[in-house]
Amino acid sequence: MSAQVLDPRQIEALVRQALQAQLGGSPVPAPAAPRLVVNISARHVHLNQEALDVLFGKGVQLTVLKPLYQEGAFAAEQAVTVFGPRQQMIAHVRVLGPLRDYSQVELAFTDARFLGIDAPVRLSGDHRDTPGCFLVGPAGGLELRSGVIRAARHVHLSPAEAQYYGVKAGDLMRLVVESEQGGSLEGLICRISDKEKLEVHLDTDEGNAVDLVRARKVYLEK
């Protein structure tokens, strides 16, 4: 005889029903949904120390322009120009901090096509078989032999938030956007750690496709 495996939300519903019965029919409130933030992540660059030294000069440190939603992350005042193989360029591409142990360029599909770069969809840090580009800053330029990606759409969650949705790291979720030209986006990859809080990251193409800036309501589904 096979047994049915219940997900955490089904178990929670059963527990509430049992408690309600014991309390004589008094309703047991469901836990409040965590606050969902959905942000468009425009084209940007991550740098390591060596690249920062070449592009901006030795001794220069990233300076904070604006803190981002994830703890410790920020948009820096520094920006670079990205050149592709067609000699096309995109100027003033923002550097995000803090520094990493690798350099990486994250583009939307239309950005990559404009530059003539066949950028694969990857999670940040996955540079297997990725193309490169040229970066130019105020102090110099360098060639990245790899590291240009289209960031896979993803959702950051703390362990408690992951438990609420009944997901684990690597699971896929769906984002539903209610707007004048809304829709749903499949395949958001769950990224879970104690340092993260609930936030969906989309690129500019994806955000524009569902009219995110005019959204009346956004929610996640497993």
C-alpha positions as CSV (number, residue, x, y, z in Angstrom):
1,M,0.0,0.0,0.0
2,S,1.5,3.4,-1.0
3,A,1.4,6.4,1.3
4,Q,0.6,9.9,0.3
5,V,3.3,12.5,1.1
6,L,1.9,15.7,2.4
7,D,3.7,19.1,1.9
8,P,4.1,21.4,4.8
9,R,1.0,23.5,4.0
10,Q,-1.2,20.5,3.9
11,I,0.2,19.4,7.3
12,E,-0.4,22.9,8.7
13,A,-4.0,22.8,7.4
14,L,-4.6,19.5,9.1
15,V,-3.2,20.8,12.4
16,R,-5.4,23.9,12.3
17,Q,-8.5,21.7,11.6
18,A,-7.6,19.5,14.6
19,L,-7.1,22.5,16.9
20,Q,-10.3,24.1,15.7
21,A,-12.2,20.9,16.6
22,Q,-10.6,20.8,20.1
23,L,-11.5,24.5,20.7
24,G,-15.1,23.9,19.9
25,G,-15.2,25.4,16.4
26,S,-13.2,28.6,17.2
27,P,-11.3,29.4,14.0
28,V,-7.5,29.1,14.2
29,P,-5.9,31.9,12.2
30,A,-3.5,30.9,9.4
31,P,0.0,32.4,9.6
32,A,0.4,35.7,7.9
33,A,2.0,35.6,4.5
34,P,5.5,37.0,4.5
35,R,6.0,40.4,2.7
36,L,6.9,39.7,-0.9
37,V,9.2,42.2,-2.7
38,V,9.6,41.9,-6.5
39,N,12.4,44.0,-8.0
40,I,13.8,44.5,-11.5
41,S,17.5,43.9,-11.6
42,A,18.9,46.0,-14.4
43,R,22.1,45.2,-16.2
44,H,25.1,45.3,-13.8
45,V,28.6,44.1,-13.1
46,H,30.2,42.3,-10.2
47,L,34.0,42.7,-9.8
48,N,36.8,41.1,-7.9
49,Q,39.7,43.0,-6.4
50,E,42.0,42.6,-9.4
51,A,39.4,43.9,-11.8
52,L,38.6,46.9,-9.6
53,D,42.3,47.8,-9.4
54,V,42.6,47.7,-13.2
55,L,39.4,49.6,-14.0
56,F,39.5,52.2,-11.3
57,G,43.1,52.3,-10.0
58,K,44.9,50.6,-7.1
59,G,43.6,51.7,-3.7
60,V,40.1,52.7,-4.9
61,Q,37.3,51.1,-3.0
62,L,33.7,50.7,-4.0
63,T,31.5,53.5,-2.6
64,V,27.9,53.0,-1.7
65,L,25.4,54.9,-3.9
66,K,22.3,53.0,-2.7
67,P,21.8,50.0,-0.4
68,L,19.9,47.1,-2.0
69,Y,17.2,44.9,-0.4
70,Q,19.4,41.9,0.3
71,E,21.5,42.5,3.4
72,G,25.0,43.9,2.6
73,A,24.3,44.4,-1.1
74,F,24.6,47.8,-2.6
75,A,24.7,49.7,-5.9
76,A,28.1,51.4,-6.1
77,E,28.8,54.9,-7.4
78,Q,31.3,53.2,-9.8
79,A,30.2,52.2,-13.3
80,V,31.9,50.8,-16.4
81,T,31.4,50.5,-20.2
82,V,30.8,47.1,-21.6
83,F,32.0,46.3,-25.2
84,G,30.8,43.3,-27.2
85,P,32.3,41.6,-30.3
86,R,30.3,43.8,-32.7
87,Q,32.1,46.9,-31.3
88,Q,28.8,48.0,-29.8
89,M,28.9,49.3,-26.3
90,I,26.7,50.0,-23.3
91,A,27.9,52.8,-21.2
92,H,27.5,53.4,-17.5
93,V,26.8,49.9,-16.4
94,R,26.5,50.0,-12.6
95,V,28.9,48.0,-10.4
96,L,27.2,46.2,-7.5
97,G,29.0,45.5,-4.2
98,P,30.5,44.1,-2.2
99,L,33.4,42.7,-4.2
100,R,33.3,39.0,-5.1
101,D,36.0,36.5,-5.8
102,Y,35.1,36.6,-9.5
103,S,34.0,39.2,-12.1
104,Q,30.6,38.8,-13.9
105,V,28.4,40.8,-16.2
106,E,24.6,40.3,-16.0
107,L,22.6,41.4,-19.0
108,A,19.0,41.2,-20.2
109,F,18.3,39.4,-23.4
110,T,18.0,42.6,-25.4
111,D,21.2,43.9,-24.0
112,A,23.1,40.8,-25.0
113,R,21.7,40.8,-28.5
114,F,22.6,44.5,-28.9
115,L,26.2,43.7,-27.9
116,G,26.3,40.6,-30.1
117,I,26.9,38.3,-27.1
118,D,25.1,34.9,-26.9
119,A,24.7,35.0,-23.1
120,P,23.3,31.8,-21.5
121,V,20.8,31.8,-18.7
122,R,22.6,31.0,-15.4
123,L,22.5,31.6,-11.7
124,S,25.0,34.1,-10.5
125,G,28.4,32.6,-10.2
126,D,27.9,29.8,-12.7
127,H,30.3,30.7,-15.5
128,R,30.6,27.3,-17.2
129,D,31.1,27.8,-21.0
130,T,30.0,31.5,-20.8
131,P,31.2,34.1,-23.2
132,G,33.3,37.2,-22.3
133,C,33.4,40.8,-23.1
134,F,35.6,43.9,-22.6
135,L,35.2,46.3,-19.7
136,V,36.5,49.9,-19.6
137,G,36.7,52.1,-16.6
138,P,38.3,55.5,-15.9
139,A,41.7,53.9,-15.1
140,G,41.9,51.2,-17.7
141,G,40.3,48.3,-19.5
142,L,40.4,44.5,-19.3
143,E,39.0,41.5,-21.2
144,L,36.8,39.0,-19.4
145,R,37.3,35.7,-21.1
146,S,34.0,34.4,-19.5
147,G,31.4,35.6,-17.1
148,V,28.7,37.2,-19.2
149,I,25.2,35.7,-18.3
150,R,21.5,36.4,-18.4
151,A,20.6,35.9,-14.7
152,A,18.1,33.1,-14.2
153,R,15.0,34.5,-12.6
154,H,15.0,33.5,-8.9
155,V,13.6,34.1,-5.5
156,H,15.5,34.7,-2.3
157,L,14.0,33.2,0.9
158,S,15.0,32.8,4.5
159,P,14.5,29.3,5.9
160,A,11.3,30.4,7.6
161,E,9.9,31.9,4.4
162,A,10.9,28.7,2.5
163,Q,9.0,26.7,5.2
164,Y,5.9,28.9,4.7
165,Y,5.9,28.2,0.9
166,G,6.9,24.5,1.4
167,V,10.0,24.8,-0.8
168,K,13.7,23.9,-0.6
169,A,16.8,25.3,-2.3
170,G,16.6,24.7,-6.1
171,D,12.8,24.2,-6.2
172,L,11.0,26.2,-8.9
173,M,8.1,28.6,-8.2
174,R,5.8,30.7,-10.3
175,L,5.3,34.5,-9.9
176,V,1.9,35.9,-10.8
177,V,1.6,39.6,-11.6
178,E,-1.8,41.2,-11.7
179,S,-1.5,44.4,-13.8
180,E,-3.0,45.9,-17.0
181,Q,-0.6,43.7,-19.0
182,G,0.1,41.1,-16.3
183,G,0.9,37.5,-16.5
184,S,2.9,34.7,-14.8
185,L,6.6,33.8,-15.0
186,E,7.5,30.2,-14.4
187,G,10.7,28.6,-13.1
188,L,11.9,31.0,-10.4
189,I,14.7,29.2,-8.7
190,C,14.6,29.2,-4.9
191,R,17.8,30.5,-3.2
192,I,17.6,29.9,0.6
193,S,19.9,30.9,3.4
194,D,19.9,32.6,6.8
195,K,21.3,35.8,5.1
196,E,18.4,36.1,2.6
197,K,14.9,37.6,2.8
198,L,12.0,37.2,0.5
199,E,12.6,38.9,-2.8
200,V,12.1,38.0,-6.5
201,H,14.6,39.2,-9.0
202,L,13.6,39.7,-12.7
203,D,15.6,41.4,-15.5
204,T,14.3,44.4,-17.3
205,D,12.8,42.4,-20.2
206,E,10.9,40.2,-17.8
207,G,9.6,43.1,-15.7
208,N,8.5,45.0,-18.7
209,A,6.7,41.9,-20.2
210,V,4.4,41.7,-17.2
211,D,4.1,45.5,-16.6
212,L,5.6,45.1,-13.2
213,V,5.8,48.8,-12.4
214,R,2.0,49.0,-12.6
215,A,1.3,45.8,-10.7
216,R,-1.8,45.8,-8.5
217,K,-0.8,42.5,-6.9
218,V,2.0,40.0,-7.0
219,Y,2.2,36.5,-5.4
220,L,4.1,33.3,-5.5
221,E,2.8,29.8,-6.2
222,K,4.7,26.5,-5.8
